[in-house]
C-alpha cells in the first residue's frame, strides 16, 4: 500500500496499550503519518524507548488504577491544553480458561482492562469533543467479541461488552461531528500467545494463520485518516489462511 506522508499531521492522538504488539505497530504507523502521539503503557522502559524512537509523548501507569485514571485528564491537559483529536482504546488483557476454571478475580481484571477503561476514557473526553463538533474514538475489539470460543469466558464477555458499548456510541454520536470506529481483528501474532503455545494446540489458531500486528495498524490508520465527513463505523480484519 502506498503511504501518504503526513496525512495525520497536527492530529493529536492518545493511544493506550502502546507497549504491546498491536500497540507498538499502531504507534509506528501513525507516527509515519506525522500524528502527534501520546502513548500510555505500564512498562516504563519499553514505553519510554518507543516514545523516544517516535518522538512521541509518554505516560507510564496502570489505567485500571483509579487514582492514576483520575489524574489522566489533568496530565493530558498539561501536555496539550485540550482534549485529543483521536482516542484509540487499544489496551487489553487476555486469558484462556474453561468457564468453571475462570475465577472471579480474573473475570474482574479482564472486564476492567478491556471494558471499563475504554468506557472511562471515552467519558472523559466526549463532552469536549461534542462541544467542539469533532473527535474520533477507536475501540480495538476482537473476533472473540463477535464469535464465542470455548475457553474465552472472561475475554469474550469483555469484548462483547466493548462492542455493545461501541454500538451505543455510534447511535448517540450521529449528528455531533464525533466519530466512533470498531476495529475487529482475528487472532494476532504477538507475544501475548507465547505462554499458550498455540502451534501445539488444535483448539487454537496456528501462528502462521494469525494476522501480523501491522495489518491491524493499517486498519486503524485507514479509519482515522478518512475525511472529516466520513465515518468508518466498523473495520473487520481477518487473516487469509496460509
Secondary structure, DSSP 8 states (H G I E B T S, - for coil): ----TTTTTT-EEEESSTTSHHHHHHHHHHHHTT-EEEEEES-HHHHHHHHHHHT-EEEES-TTSHHHHHHHHHHHHHHHSS--SEEEE-------B-GGG--HHHHHHHHIIIIIHHHHHHHHHHHHHHHHT-EEEEEE--GGGTS--TTBHHHHHHHHHHHHHHHHHHHHHTTTSEEEEEEEES-B-SGGGGGG-GGG-TTS--GGGSB-HHHHHHHHHHHHTS-TT----EEEE-----
